[in-house]
Amino acid sequence: MLHIKSIPAFNDNYIWLIKNSDQRCAVVDPGDAAPVLAYLAQHELVLDAILITHHHHDHIGGVPELVRQFPHVDVVGPSKEPIPTLTHPVDGGDQIELFDERFMVLDLPGHTLGHIGYVGDGKLFCGDVLFSAGCGRVFEGTMEQMFTSLNKLTSLPDETEVYCAHEYTASNIAFAMAVEPDNEQLQIYRDEVIRLRGQGKSTLPTTLQREKWVNPFLRTQASSVMKSVTNRTEQTDALSVFSALREWKNEF
């Protein structure tokens, strides 16, 4: 059983630390080395591996310094993206071993072209593809790629814990409420998130089950979501609904 801790970075990033029982650990998307090094020193941990989901600087900026301090660290990341420090390039369908747990690599293009995720031990590390109550912007890929990537994630077991890379939940809920003001699960979640953030606590991890209840980008088949985009698209297929939602969120 792996233990997960969050190391806050920048304004709203989370660097996820995956720890086993003998003081070895891995980190996911370390955009900044300083908070990671401080955490490792404080808890006397040895860094075995770095998992990268995509090439954006707020996800890889800390890697060179971590490699300098831990020269034998295994740097795992997408083979299709320009990440100079990779020692272990992977593609969707590959598997990696992490502290006796097997993680599957998923191809999740859309936010970036080579974006990947890691799923294992009932946990999903999905970078900037799926957020709680939201999804990533489509920067390099197409709406269709992003939509397909999200569908790939919803086919995982409902109880899967979702560890995304940003604390965007409160602002995502504001948008989700504009899409589905009468969604009772969303109203309950909004109140819980307000309470957590008021106490300075993280809203993550979320679960896929919860996201299917509250996240408009996973609810493109719901009549309430379709209805909310009728003034933005005449098409009612799921991809058109998704694209209209994503464009609305871009300007929200």
Backbone as CSV, one residue per row, in Angstrom:
resi,resn,N_x,N_y,N_z,CA_x,CA_y,CA_z,C_x,C_y,C_z
1,MET,0.850,-1.199,0.000,0.000,0.000,0.000,0.884,1.248,0.000
2,LEU,0.661,2.108,-0.958,1.470,3.314,-1.070,0.792,4.471,-0.344
3,HIS,1.611,5.339,0.239,1.084,6.523,0.923,1.378,7.750,0.059
4,ILE,0.371,8.615,-0.087,0.510,9.794,-0.947,0.456,11.057,-0.089
5,LYS,1.388,11.938,-0.321,1.391,13.252,0.334,1.424,14.323,-0.749
6,SER,0.836,15.479,-0.439,0.915,16.577,-1.405,1.948,17.594,-0.930
7,ILE,2.759,18.054,-1.866,3.717,19.130,-1.592,3.267,20.331,-2.430
8,PRO,2.719,21.360,-1.799,2.256,22.523,-2.564,3.431,23.243,-3.227
9,ALA,3.201,23.770,-4.429,4.225,24.539,-5.147,3.545,25.668,-5.910
10,PHE,4.295,26.748,-6.121,3.751,27.916,-6.840,2.422,28.339,-6.189
11,ASN,1.493,28.854,-7.001,0.222,29.323,-6.416,-0.748,28.186,-6.139
12,ASP,-0.776,27.207,-7.059,-1.852,26.215,-6.949,-1.455,24.843,-7.470
13,ASN,-0.144,24.595,-7.632,0.305,23.262,-8.068,0.410,22.313,-6.882
14,TYR,0.190,21.043,-7.165,0.539,19.993,-6.207,1.586,19.091,-6.838
15,ILE,2.680,18.888,-6.100,3.642,17.850,-6.453,3.286,16.661,-5.559
16,TRP,2.916,15.548,-6.167,2.503,14.383,-5.373,3.714,13.539,-5.019
17,LEU,3.812,13.198,-3.742,4.899,12.352,-3.261,4.325,10.982,-2.922
18,ILE,4.896,9.950,-3.537,4.444,8.569,-3.343,5.497,7.870,-2.494
19,LYS,5.081,7.386,-1.330,6.050,6.853,-0.360,5.743,5.392,-0.089
20,ASN,6.816,4.592,0.018,6.595,3.214,0.447,6.954,3.106,1.921
21,SER,7.116,1.897,2.446,7.270,1.768,3.897,8.718,1.875,4.365
22,ASP,9.684,1.935,3.449,11.083,1.973,3.927,11.817,3.262,3.538
23,GLN,11.094,4.383,3.590,11.696,5.716,3.413,12.156,6.000,1.990
24,ARG,11.686,5.214,1.036,11.952,5.552,-0.361,10.692,6.179,-0.937
25,CYS,10.876,7.026,-1.949,9.695,7.711,-2.474,9.893,8.077,-3.933
26,ALA,8.792,8.491,-4.542,8.804,9.046,-5.895,8.017,10.345,-5.847
27,VAL,8.271,11.236,-6.785,7.445,12.448,-6.883,6.892,12.560,-8.306
28,VAL,5.723,13.174,-8.394,5.049,13.348,-9.681,5.046,14.833,-10.054
29,ASP,5.546,15.148,-11.246,5.502,16.512,-11.799,6.109,17.575,-10.878
30,PRO,7.388,17.415,-10.516,8.014,18.419,-9.639,8.420,19.681,-10.405
31,GLY,7.520,20.658,-10.430,7.808,21.911,-11.117,8.846,22.748,-10.406
32,ASP,9.036,22.486,-9.110,9.969,23.259,-8.295,10.700,22.281,-7.383
33,ALA,12.030,22.346,-7.358,12.802,21.402,-6.540,12.794,21.767,-5.056
34,ALA,12.755,23.065,-4.747,12.967,23.501,-3.353,11.991,22.868,-2.353
35,PRO,10.670,22.910,-2.585,9.771,22.313,-1.598,9.927,20.792,-1.503
36,VAL,10.322,20.157,-2.612,10.546,18.707,-2.583,11.766,18.383,-1.728
37,LEU,12.854,19.086,-1.976,14.089,18.839,-1.214,13.866,19.098,0.274
38,ALA,13.109,20.150,0.591,12.817,20.449,2.000,12.022,19.310,2.637
39,TYR,11.034,18.795,1.913,10.197,17.714,2.437,11.024,16.435,2.615
40,LEU,11.868,16.126,1.636,12.694,14.912,1.722,13.642,14.983,2.918
41,ALA,14.239,16.163,3.112,15.174,16.329,4.235,14.449,16.209,5.571
42,GLN,13.293,16.869,5.649,12.529,16.871,6.907,12.094,15.459,7.307
43,HIS,11.741,14.638,6.306,11.217,13.296,6.600,12.237,12.197,6.322
44,GLU,13.484,12.601,6.035,14.588,11.649,5.805,14.221,10.605,4.756
45,LEU,13.783,11.093,3.602,13.375,10.211,2.507,14.419,10.207,1.394
46,VAL,14.485,9.093,0.687,15.369,8.971,-0.475,14.499,8.967,-1.733
47,LEU,14.885,9.797,-2.701,14.104,9.898,-3.932,14.558,8.839,-4.931
48,ASP,13.666,7.900,-5.243,13.964,6.809,-6.173,13.546,7.122,-7.602
49,ALA,12.419,7.833,-7.747,11.869,8.024,-9.095,11.138,9.349,-9.200
50,ILE,11.101,9.870,-10.428,10.313,11.056,-10.769,9.400,10.652,-11.911
51,LEU,8.103,10.891,-11.753,7.139,10.598,-12.810,6.663,11.919,-13.403
52,ILE,6.724,12.030,-14.728,6.332,13.267,-15.404,5.157,12.964,-16.325
53,THR,4.154,13.855,-16.308,2.989,13.651,-17.186,3.108,14.425,-18.494
54,HIS,3.749,15.615,-18.462,3.885,16.411,-19.679,4.944,17.486,-19.481
55,HIS,5.283,18.176,-20.567,6.507,18.979,-20.594,6.361,20.407,-20.071
56,HIS,5.194,20.839,-19.642,5.065,22.236,-19.195,5.979,22.528,-18.002
57,HIS,6.503,23.759,-17.984,7.566,24.089,-17.032,7.120,23.916,-15.575
58,ASP,5.838,24.189,-15.289,5.403,24.062,-13.886,5.270,22.590,-13.465
59,HIS,5.619,21.677,-14.373,5.622,20.246,-14.044,7.021,19.640,-14.102
60,ILE,7.950,20.291,-14.782,9.297,19.704,-14.913,10.422,20.631,-14.443
61,GLY,10.085,21.853,-14.040,11.128,22.842,-13.723,12.096,22.410,-12.640
62,GLY,11.628,21.571,-11.715,12.498,21.166,-10.609,13.320,19.920,-10.888
63,VAL,13.087,19.289,-12.033,13.730,17.982,-12.288,15.264,18.069,-12.340
64,PRO,15.861,19.036,-13.074,17.329,19.060,-13.155,18.008,19.124,-11.778
65,GLU,17.469,19.945,-10.881,18.073,20.065,-9.546,17.883,18.775,-8.739
66,LEU,16.737,18.140,-8.873,16.511,16.870,-8.161,17.458,15.795,-8.680
67,VAL,17.696,15.794,-9.981,18.631,14.820,-10.565,20.056,15.094,-10.069
68,ARG,20.381,16.361,-9.923,21.720,16.725,-9.420,21.926,16.205,-7.996
69,GLN,20.870,16.311,-7.187,20.969,15.885,-5.774,20.835,14.366,-5.621
70,PHE,20.089,13.742,-6.557,19.887,12.283,-6.512,20.263,11.713,-7.888
71,PRO,21.567,11.540,-8.136,22.033,11.198,-9.488,21.483,9.868,-10.020
72,HIS,21.054,8.975,-9.144,20.589,7.654,-9.597,19.074,7.597,-9.768
73,VAL,18.417,8.729,-9.653,16.946,8.739,-9.727,16.486,8.333,-11.138
74,ASP,15.396,7.578,-11.173,14.792,7.146,-12.436,13.788,8.217,-12.864
75,VAL,14.027,8.867,-14.002,13.126,9.935,-14.468,12.243,9.373,-15.593
76,VAL,10.984,9.115,-15.249,10.034,8.487,-16.162,9.155,9.576,-16.771
77,GLY,8.919,9.521,-18.076,8.061,10.536,-18.678,7.716,10.182,-20.116
78,PRO,6.880,11.022,-20.746,6.383,10.719,-22.087,7.494,10.782,-23.140
79,SER,7.601,9.724,-23.932,8.664,9.666,-24.948,8.455,10.706,-26.040
80,LYS,7.187,11.146,-26.216,6.876,12.024,-27.347,7.064,13.508,-27.020
81,GLU,7.547,13.832,-25.833,7.662,15.253,-25.470,9.114,15.628,-25.163
82,PRO,9.461,16.901,-25.376,10.849,17.343,-25.212,11.203,17.570,-23.747
83,ILE,11.605,16.498,-23.071,11.975,16.610,-21.656,13.419,16.123,-21.531
84,PRO,14.360,17.054,-21.333,15.783,16.723,-21.477,16.313,15.712,-20.467
85,THR,15.698,15.606,-19.299,16.298,14.801,-18.228,15.753,13.374,-18.143
86,LEU,14.921,12.956,-19.088,14.324,11.617,-19.014,15.389,10.526,-19.040
87,THR,15.257,9.543,-18.152,16.089,8.339,-18.236,15.240,7.152,-18.684
88,HIS,13.916,7.305,-18.611,13.016,6.164,-18.825,11.791,6.640,-19.608
89,PRO,11.919,6.803,-20.932,10.781,7.252,-21.745,9.718,6.155,-21.836
90,VAL,8.451,6.551,-21.713,7.352,5.578,-21.778,6.249,6.075,-22.711
91,ASP,5.437,5.120,-23.154,4.278,5.407,-23.998,3.056,4.723,-23.406
92,GLY,1.876,5.154,-23.860,0.654,4.498,-23.429,0.729,3.000,-23.660
93,GLY,0.270,2.212,-22.678,0.338,0.755,-22.765,1.537,0.176,-22.044
94,ASP,2.562,1.016,-21.791,3.712,0.536,-21.016,3.316,0.378,-19.551
95,GLN,4.117,-0.402,-18.832,3.915,-0.537,-17.387,5.216,-0.204,-16.684
96,ILE,5.084,0.385,-15.505,6.277,0.619,-14.686,6.042,0.004,-13.307
97,GLU,7.135,-0.378,-12.684,7.080,-0.973,-11.351,7.448,0.125,-10.364
98,LEU,6.638,0.335,-9.352,6.925,1.372,-8.360,6.676,0.790,-6.974
99,PHE,7.759,0.501,-6.254,7.651,-0.046,-4.892,6.703,-1.254,-4.858
100,ASP,6.948,-2.211,-5.733,6.163,-3.462,-5.797,4.729,-3.270,-6.278
101,GLU,4.375,-2.078,-6.693,3.062,-1.868,-7.315,3.288,-1.640,-8.806
102,ARG,2.357,-2.139,-9.609,2.473,-1.984,-11.054,1.586,-0.812,-11.501
103,PHE,2.164,0.108,-12.212,1.404,1.243,-12.758,1.355,1.135,-14.277
104,MET,0.169,1.350,-14.831,-0.025,1.363,-16.284,0.102,2.804,-16.769
105,VAL,0.758,2.984,-17.905,0.870,4.306,-18.521,-0.277,4.470,-19.517
106,LEU,-0.981,5.601,-19.424,-2.091,5.900,-20.330,-1.716,7.062,-21.234
107,ASP,-1.980,6.940,-22.533,-1.852,8.079,-23.448,-3.045,9.005,-23.243
108,LEU,-2.795,10.281,-22.915,-3.886,11.223,-22.647,-3.643,12.551,-23.378
109,PRO,-3.570,12.531,-24.717,-3.278,13.772,-25.439,-4.448,14.756,-25.393
110,GLY,-4.136,16.021,-25.638,-5.169,17.062,-25.649,-4.608,18.347,-25.070
111,HIS,-4.293,18.316,-23.783,-3.655,19.467,-23.136,-2.293,19.707,-23.789
112,THR,-1.497,18.640,-23.882,-0.311,18.626,-24.751,-0.419,17.369,-25.612
113,LEU,0.404,17.303,-26.657,0.259,16.195,-27.609,0.718,14.857,-27.034
114,GLY,1.721,14.897,-26.154,2.254,13.637,-25.634,1.880,13.354,-24.195
115,HIS,0.913,14.083,-23.658,0.521,13.955,-22.246,0.194,12.503,-21.904
116,ILE,0.698,12.047,-20.749,0.387,10.699,-20.271,-0.113,10.760,-18.829
117,GLY,-0.671,9.664,-18.362,-1.061,9.516,-16.969,-0.564,8.175,-16.454
118,TYR,-0.610,8.012,-15.152,-0.161,6.769,-14.514,-1.280,6.264,-13.612
119,VAL,-1.639,4.990,-13.747,-2.695,4.438,-12.906,-2.232,3.113,-12.305
120,GLY,-2.396,2.991,-10.988,-2.023,1.770,-10.286,-2.367,1.909,-8.817
121,ASP,-2.477,0.792,-8.102,-2.785,0.818,-6.667,-4.056,1.621,-6.385
122,GLY,-4.993,1.631,-7.354,-6.248,2.361,-7.161,-6.111,3.869,-7.258
123,LYS,-4.978,4.321,-7.808,-4.690,5.755,-7.857,-4.379,6.175,-9.294
124,LEU,-4.825,7.376,-9.653,-4.573,7.930,-10.982,-3.852,9.261,-10.831
125,PHE,-2.700,9.367,-11.484,-1.968,10.635,-11.549,-2.125,11.142,-12.976
126,CYS,-2.939,12.201,-13.128,-3.386,12.583,-14.479,-2.940,13.981,-14.875
127,GLY,-1.987,14.575,-14.152,-1.436,15.859,-14.580,-2.507,16.909,-14.779
128,ASP,-2.593,17.436,-16.009,-3.525,18.527,-16.309,-4.638,18.089,-17.266
129,VAL,-5.004,16.806,-17.243,-6.098,16.340,-18.112,-7.432,16.483,-17.391
130,LEU,-7.580,15.777,-16.297,-8.815,15.833,-15.497,-8.527,16.591,-14.212
131,PHE,-9.368,17.581,-13.904,-9.331,18.258,-12.609,-10.627,17.951,-11.882
132,SER,-10.671,18.238,-10.591,-11.943,18.059,-9.904,-12.917,19.121,-10.394
133,ALA,-14.047,18.667,-10.916,-15.100,19.509,-11.487,-14.671,20.229,-12.763
134,GLY,-13.560,19.825,-13.366,-13.105,20.487,-14.582,-12.159,19.617,-15.389
135,CYS,-11.569,20.217,-16.427,-10.555,19.524,-17.224,-9.549,20.554,-17.718
136,GLY,-8.439,20.077,-18.248,-7.382,20.976,-18.703,-7.763,21.713,-19.975
137,ARG,-7.078,22.806,-20.213,-7.249,23.520,-21.483,-6.648,22.684,-22.617
138,VAL,-7.200,22.861,-23.789,-6.675,22.172,-24.971,-5.653,23.108,-25.617
139,PHE,-4.365,22.878,-25.330,-3.313,23.756,-25.845,-2.726,23.239,-27.158
140,GLU,-2.311,21.979,-27.165,-1.586,21.463,-28.338,-2.422,20.490,-29.155
141,GLY,-3.315,19.796,-28.492,-4.096,18.779,-29.183,-5.402,19.341,-29.717
142,THR,-6.347,18.439,-29.955,-7.664,18.824,-30.453,-8.714,18.555,-29.387
143,MET,-9.876,19.161,-29.561,-10.999,18.884,-28.655,-11.300,17.382,-28.639
144,GLU,-11.223,16.777,-29.810,-11.529,15.347,-29.904,-10.532,14.510,-29.097
145,GLN,-9.253,14.886,-29.161,-8.248,14.158,-28.371,-8.532,14.288,-26.877
146,MET,-8.840,15.504,-26.437,-9.096,15.735,-25.017,-10.328,14.943,-24.567
147,PHE,-11.364,14.976,-25.375,-12.602,14.260,-25.076,-12.335,12.753,-24.975
148,THR,-11.553,12.234,-25.923,-11.200,10.806,-25.907,-10.379,10.458,-24.668
149,SER,-9.453,11.344,-24.295,-8.623,11.105,-23.105,-9.490,11.049,-21.848
150,LEU,-10.438,11.975,-21.726,-11.322,11.971,-20.554,-12.177,10.707,-20.529
151,ASN,-12.645,10.275,-21.692,-13.434,9.037,-21.741,-12.610,7.828,-21.328
152,LYS,-11.336,7.854,-21.676,-10.438,6.768,-21.270,-10.372,6.700,-19.730
153,LEU,-10.339,7.864,-19.109,-10.270,7.897,-17.643,-11.581,7.436,-17.011
154,THR,-12.714,7.775,-17.618,-13.991,7.387,-17.000,-14.246,5.893,-17.111
155,SER,-13.455,5.195,-17.926,-13.630,3.744,-17.991,-12.864,3.015,-16.880
156,LEU,-12.063,3.761,-16.109,-11.390,3.168,-14.941,-12.422,2.938,-13.833
157,PRO,-12.099,2.108,-12.836,-13.062,1.854,-11.752,-13.490,3.143,-11.038
158,ASP,-14.770,3.212,-10.671,-15.334,4.416,-10.038,-14.587,4.837,-8.775
159,GLU,-14.059,3.856,-8.036,-13.425,4.199,-6.748,-11.983,4.695,-6.918
160,THR,-11.488,4.750,-8.156,-10.121,5.239,-8.403,-9.949,6.643,-7.818
161,GLU,-8.878,6.819,-7.052,-8.564,8.143,-6.492,-7.826,8.959,-7.548
162,VAL,-8.255,10.203,-7.725,-7.712,11.063,-8.786,-6.804,12.126,-8.172
163,TYR,-5.532,12.058,-8.532,-4.537,13.025,-8.060,-4.134,13.907,-9.240
164,CYS,-4.828,15.042,-9.384,-4.474,15.963,-10.463,-3.489,16.999,-9.929
165,ALA,-2.978,17.834,-10.806,-1.805,18.629,-10.456,-2.101,20.047,-9.972
166,HIS,-3.383,20.437,-9.904,-3.689,21.817,-9.503,-4.895,21.885,-8.575
167,GLU,-4.859,22.858,-7.694,-5.993,23.160,-6.810,-6.882,24.177,-7.521
168,TYR,-7.644,23.674,-8.473,-8.552,24.521,-9.251,-10.013,24.265,-8.878
169,THR,-10.249,23.467,-7.845,-11.598,22.943,-7.625,-12.639,24.041,-7.419
170,ALA,-12.332,25.036,-6.598,-13.335,26.062,-6.293,-13.758,26.822,-7.557
171,SER,-12.783,27.220,-8.385,-13.148,27.959,-9.605,-13.841,27.040,-10.611
172,ASN,-13.453,25.766,-10.644,-14.146,24.822,-11.526,-15.601,24.633,-11.094
173,ILE,-15.833,24.610,-9.800,-17.206,24.436,-9.305,-18.065,25.639,-9.690
174,ALA,-17.474,26.822,-9.654,-18.239,28.022,-10.052,-18.749,27.868,-11.481
175,PHE,-17.892,27.337,-12.353,-18.315,27.101,-13.736,-19.349,25.974,-13.800
176,ALA,-19.082,24.880,-13.097,-20.006,23.737,-13.114,-21.396,24.156,-12.634
177,MET,-21.452,25.056,-11.659,-22.743,25.546,-11.154,-23.461,26.381,-12.219
178,ALA,-22.697,27.089,-13.047,-23.317,27.846,-14.138,-23.908,26.893,-15.176
179,VAL,-23.255,25.736,-15.348,-23.733,24.740,-16.312,-24.951,23.988,-15.757
180,GLU,-24.847,23.568,-14.496,-25.895,22.725,-13.887,-26.296,23.250,-12.510
181,PRO,-27.001,24.375,-12.447,-27.334,24.968,-11.141,-28.192,24.057,-10.260
182,ASP,-28.917,23.114,-10.871,-29.822,22.266,-10.081,-29.225,20.909,-9.722
183,ASN,-27.943,20.703,-9.998,-27.300,19.429,-9.695,-27.052,19.326,-8.181
184,GLU,-27.818,18.450,-7.512,-27.748,18.374,-6.040,-26.391,17.889,-5.546
185,GLN,-25.818,16.911,-6.251,-24.486,16.421,-5.846,-23.463,17.555,-5.924
186,LEU,-23.608,18.382,-6.935,-22.693,19.508,-7.119,-22.869,20.540,-6.000
187,GLN,-24.100,20.777,-5.599,-24.357,21.725,-4.504,-23.716,21.236,-3.196
188,ILE,-23.856,19.946,-2.945,-23.258,19.353,-1.733,-21.735,19.500,-1.787
189,TYR,-21.181,19.197,-2.958,-19.726,19.265,-3.116,-19.235,20.707,-2.981
190,ARG,-19.986,21.651,-3.551,-19.615,23.069,-3.433,-19.466,23.457,-1.957
191,ASP,-20.436,23.066,-1.141,-20.392,23.428,0.280,-19.189,22.792,0.972
192,GLU,-18.893,21.544,0.586,-17.752,20.849,1.183,-16.434,21.521,0.787
193,VAL,-16.343,21.925,-0.478,-15.114,22.563,-0.967,-14.928,23.933,-0.306
194,ILE,-15.995,24.690,-0.144,-15.905,25.984,0.548,-15.367,25.784,1.968
195,ARG,-15.864,24.738,2.630,-15.417,24.440,4.004,-13.930,24.055,4.020
196,LEU,-13.538,23.151,3.125,-12.136,22.701,3.074,-11.185,23.850,2.775
197,ARG,-11.531,24.662,1.767,-10.643,25.766,1.407,-10.600,26.824,2.492
198,GLY,-11.725,26.992,3.186,-11.759,27.929,4.315,-10.813,27.516,5.428
199,GLN,-10.591,26.195,5.527,-9.663,25.676,6.549,-8.247,25.516,5.988
200,GLY,-8.048,25.986,4.755,-6.727,25.873,4.138,-6.370,24.456,3.724
201,LYS,-7.369,23.589,3.548,-7.116,22.184,3.207,-7.287,21.934,1.713
202,SER,-6.641,20.882,1.249,-6.730,20.475,-0.151,-8.081,19.825,-0.430
203,THR,-8.555,19.977,-1.659,-9.796,19.302,-2.069,-9.489,17.959,-2.733
204,LEU,-8.219,17.620,-2.827,-7.795,16.420,-3.551,-7.216,15.379,-2.594
205,PRO,-7.254,14.098,-2.943,-7.752,13.550,-4.200,-9.283,13.552,-4.252
206,THR,-9.789,13.495,-5.469,-11.201,13.257,-5.683,-11.326,11.804,-6.156
207,THR,-12.524,11.363,-6.495,-12.681,10.020,-7.057,-13.403,10.131,-8.396
208,LEU,-13.237,9.126,-9.217,-13.939,9.147,-10.508,-15.449,9.133,-10.304
209,GLN,-15.914,8.428,-9.264,-17.359,8.402,-9.003,-17.880,9.820,-8.755
210,ARG,-17.184,10.531,-7.895,-17.618,11.907,-7.608,-17.588,12.761,-8.868
211,GLU,-16.524,12.629,-9.660,-16.410,13.452,-10.872,-17.548,13.168,-11.856
212,LYS,-17.973,11.926,-11.929,-19.096,11.596,-12.821,-20.390,12.261,-12.338
213,TRP,-20.453,12.573,-11.052,-21.635,13.251,-10.503,-21.590,14.768,-10.705
214,VAL,-20.382,15.348,-10.636,-20.299,16.819,-10.549,-19.586,17.504,-11.708
215,ASN,-18.818,16.768,-12.485,-17.937,17.395,-13.473,-18.644,17.493,-14.830
216,PRO,-18.968,18.713,-15.284,-19.744,18.840,-16.527,-19.047,18.220,-17.735
217,PHE,-17.698,18.198,-17.704,-16.957,17.663,-18.854,-17.077,16.141,-18.957
218,LEU,-17.512,15.509,-17.876,-17.762,14.059,-17.902,-19.259,13.774,-18.012
219,ARG,-20.065,14.823,-18.146,-21.522,14.678,-18.116,-22.159,15.199,-19.411
220,THR,-21.443,15.028,-20.504,-21.913,15.592,-21.780,-23.184,14.917,-22.288
221,GLN,-23.515,13.746,-21.743,-24.750,13.047,-22.140,-25.948,13.465,-21.288
222,ALA,-25.682,14.181,-20.187,-26.778,14.566,-19.285,-27.623,15.655,-19.935
223,SER,-28.947,15.506,-19.856,-29.831,16.467,-20.533,-29.631,17.884,-19.992
224,SER,-29.356,17.993,-18.686,-29.156,19.328,-18.089,-27.913,20.009,-18.671
225,VAL,-26.869,19.226,-18.953,-25.645,19.794,-19.534,-25.885,20.154,-21.001
226,MET,-26.524,19.262,-21.730,-26.852,19.550,-23.144,-27.656,20.840,-23.263
227,LYS,-28.641,20.974,-22.364,-29.539,22.126,-22.408,-28.758,23.429,-22.192
228,SER,-27.750,23.362,-21.326,-27.019,24.588,-20.977,-26.156,25.104,-22.128
229,VAL,-25.874,24.257,-23.125,-25.042,24.729,-24.251,-25.843,24.894,-25.550
230,THR,-27.167,24.862,-25.444,-27.975,24.956,-26.681,-27.755,26.272,-27.416
231,ASN,-27.393,27.330,-26.692,-27.141,28.610,-27.368,-25.723,28.680,-27.929
232,ARG,-24.929,27.624,-27.708,-23.536,27.618,-28.167,-23.284,26.601,-29.275
233,THR,-24.131,25.607,-29.372,-23.997,24.624,-30.449,-25.370,24.047,-30.764
234,GLU,-25.593,23.769,-32.035,-26.855,23.133,-32.414,-26.729,21.621,-32.392
235,GLN,-25.487,21.145,-32.304,-25.243,19.701,-32.288,-25.470,19.152,-30.875
236,THR,-25.962,17.933,-30.795,-26.195,17.342,-29.467,-25.303,16.128,-29.212
237,ASP,-24.396,15.815,-30.161,-23.476,14.698,-29.891,-22.510,15.109,-28.783
238,ALA,-21.985,14.103,-28.093,-21.187,14.360,-26.887,-19.956,15.214,-27.170
239,LEU,-19.294,14.990,-28.297,-18.087,15.766,-28.602,-18.417,17.242,-28.826
240,SER,-19.514,17.521,-29.526,-19.913,18.919,-29.756,-20.274,19.602,-28.438
241,VAL,-20.972,18.863,-27.563,-21.325,19.405,-26.244,-20.056,19.691,-25.453
242,PHE,-19.116,18.735,-25.473,-17.843,18.922,-24.767,-17.103,20.155,-25.290
243,SER,-17.017,20.279,-26.616,-16.277,21.406,-27.222,-16.913,22.733,-26.839
244,ALA,-18.251,22.785,-26.859,-18.958,24.015,-26.476,-18.688,24.356,-25.010
245,LEU,-18.681,23.335,-24.157,-18.382,23.545,-22.730,-16.970,24.090,-22.540
246,ARG,-16.005,23.470,-23.238,-14.609,23.865,-23.054,-14.392,25.295,-23.532
247,GLU,-15.028,25.667,-24.632,-14.897,27.042,-25.129,-15.563,28.042,-24.186
248,TRP,-16.685,27.632,-23.612,-17.369,28.477,-22.614,-16.467,28.666,-21.398
249,LYS,-15.864,27.571,-20.952,-14.991,27.658,-19.760,-13.778,28.555,-20.045
250,ASN,-13.271,28.524,-21.274,-12.099,29.362,-21.617,-12.375,30.841,-21.381
251,GLU,-13.638,31.233,-21.556,-13.958,32.674,-21.420,-14.704,32.956,-20.126
252,PHE,-14.900,31.950,-19.301,-15.729,32.094,-18.093,-15.039,32.971,-17.063
